[in-house]
Amino acid sequence: MKVPFTWKVTGWFMVGWSAEFPLGEARPLRYFGEDLVAYRDEAGELHILTGHCRHLGAHIGHGGKVVGDCVECPFHGWRWGPDGRNRKIPGEDRVNRGLRLQVYPVNEQNGCVFMWHHPEGKEPQWEMPDILRMFPELGSDPDGYYRPYPEFSRKTEQEPVHPQVVLENGPDSLHFEYVHGATVTPQMLDYSAEGHTWSFLTGWPDARSDDPDKMALKIHAQMFGLGGSISAFEGSSNHRLIFATTPVDDECSDLFYSIWWPKKPGDDSDVPPPEVRERVERQFLVTVWEDLSIWRYQKYVEHPPLSPKDAKPYLSLRKWAKQFYDVPPVEAGSPV
């Protein structure tokens, strides 16, 4: 997908689920055109660093070992700390103080893992919000939901989709009829741009009522930068979800989707029962892939002839999104 802005976006971006990063294991990642190594140290803290050892360039994520709070290169045993500094050179009584691996700040919460990305390596400019503490009036107790992973989580890799295009679905109400087969068109009840967040409230009219203002379902949503959006449902269902998009390079992204479904009364298990799994899979987990079937082949239109119903929130989101592009786009054929 060709877009008029960079894929090296500033913000918090999801890179996986906590269960994918077991204690004492190093594993490779690739995002924003960079090879990375993620490892959970012996104290349980998760770290993400530049993936290639500064000695002779081996990828630490392929065969690297965790030693204490350090990760050890599989090629010659050089150790690197969570601050990116060299901690040990085998056979020598010194370390190389001039070499460092870049450190990517990590936020791990509610079973999800996020990393901070800035194209020039700047520190986080805002905090990643807590998925379950957002919209506290709708319930925020982690014990009140079934675990999101693995039953209610999905990932698709290297899709030709830019993060902004995914978020532009938020103010687009008319696509629900044609993409998702909705019999009722949702209404944008409110929206606002404030700092790094763009929030909106969508209502689904109650088809059984003569009152056009009565809603069968309301969706409260907030975008945490261009990395994704967090939504809380109120009405006919009361679950929460996150939909996140993380660029792999300048052409494609990985997409992550997780749902927190309320536990049945009296159920203390974190594992959802079969009947709940079947319902969530059938009614909710499939909707993302319906959108993806459009995004995969979509051409970005800079100045779309928007319907009056969607124009104001759509253009508000696009204006808000400009703040996350701290570098220009890479021109076709130019070096990355």
Helices and strands as residue ranges (DSSP letters): E 11-17, G 18-20, E 26-31, E 34-40, E 46-50, E 65-67, E 70-72, E 79-80, E 86-88, E 103-104, E 106-109, E 112-117, G 136-138, G 142-144, E 153-159, H 163-167, H 175-179, E 187-194, E 197-205, E 215-224, G 225-227, E 228-235, E 240-247, E 253-260, H 274-280, I 281-285, H 287-295, H 308-321, G 322-324
